[in-house]
């Protein structure tokens, strides 16, 4: 593979301000893609664009609230006006909360559902014509909670199970239209979400016991760069050492 394996491609990455989304956005930019990095924090997006430019990459920050339908529709409209077609769509945005099903307020389930399920559903729906015109690819960043939902993450795991079903159905619908769909199930990965989770659990935050965002990004980029005669559908990746 050459260093510019995504040269000429247009990629949209949600959750680009931190964590896996940020690592994927930077990786795509380094490999030649023009990246639209979507997030809620303008300062993080500006820092992301500056880091990409320092490595001769291009990331255009796009501030959007994916909790609101109008924010998603506005994002889709801007992409249609600016890009015309999309080669890669990565759903990296997500929220998480810890709490027993017996006590976690249903409003917290609603918040996670809107960000983790409804937002990628609507955004994908709106962008399918742009993806189809480029024979594009869609990536859903899910969670290892789909494989093993433990006490305290029931609401979060439920939303990630829904994402898996969404991706599986989309793959059946969109493969005949030339679009590949990948779901990734990372274990505990270093970043703001895990740092907060460790604090809530009263556990030390040990980076050496966690996946690194760059690890997950490397796996995703390799899958995206496969020849079009093949498709990777699901990837499980976990820390080498037990957290």
C-alpha positions, 0 to 999 in steps of 0.5 A, a space after each residue: 500500500 502507498 501512503 496515499 491509499 485514500 488520495 482523492 477520497 472524501 470522508 466524513 467522520 462523526 465524533 472527530 473531536 476525540 477518541 477513535 473518531 479523531 484517530 480515524 479522521 487523522 489517519 484518513 487525512 494522512 492517507 490522502 483523503 479530504 476529511 470532514 470532521 464532525 463534532 460539537 466542540 469547535 476548539 477541538 475541531 480547530 485543533 484537529 484541523 491544525 494537526 492534520 495540516 501539520 502532517 500535510 493532510 486536510 480536515 475541515 471541521 464541521 460543528 454539528 449537534 447530532 442530538 437534534 434532527 435539524 443539526 443532522 439535516 443541516 450537516 447533510 445539506 452542507 455536505 451535499 453542497 460542498 462535496 457532492 459525493 462521499 467515499 467513506 462515512 464513519 459513525 464515530 460519535 457516541 455517548 455512554 452512561 453507567 447505571 443499573 437498569 433498575 435505577 437509570 432514568 429512562 431519559 438517559 436511555 433516550 439520550 444515548 439512543 438519540 446519539 448512538 442509534 437515531 443520529 447514524 440512522 438519519 445521517 446515513 439515510 440522508 447521505 446514501 445517494 452521495 455514498 452510492 454515487 461514489 460506491 462508498 463505504 460506511 463504518 459503524 463504531 460499536 462496542 464490545 458491550 454487544 458481545 457481553 453486556 454486563 451490569 451497569 451498562 444495560 442502556 448503552 449495550 442496548 443502543 449498541 445492539 441496535 447499531 449492529 442490527 442497523 448495520 447488518 440490515 444496511 449491508 443487505 440493502 446496500 451491497 447490491 448498490 456498491 456500498 460496503 458496510 463495516 461494524 467494529 466492536 472495540 473493547 475499552 479504548 483510551 479516551 475521555 469516555 473511558 476516563 470518566 467511566 473509570 472514575 465512576 467505577 472507582 478504578 485507576 485509569 491505566 493507559 497500558 491496559 487499554 486499547 489505543 485509538 490509533 490501534 482501532 483506527 489502523 484496523 478500520 483503515 486497513 479494512 477500508 483499503 481492501 480491494 473491492 472484491 472483498 468486504 470485511 463485515 465485523 471486527 472485534 478488537 480488545 486490549 491485549 491485557 485485561 483492564 
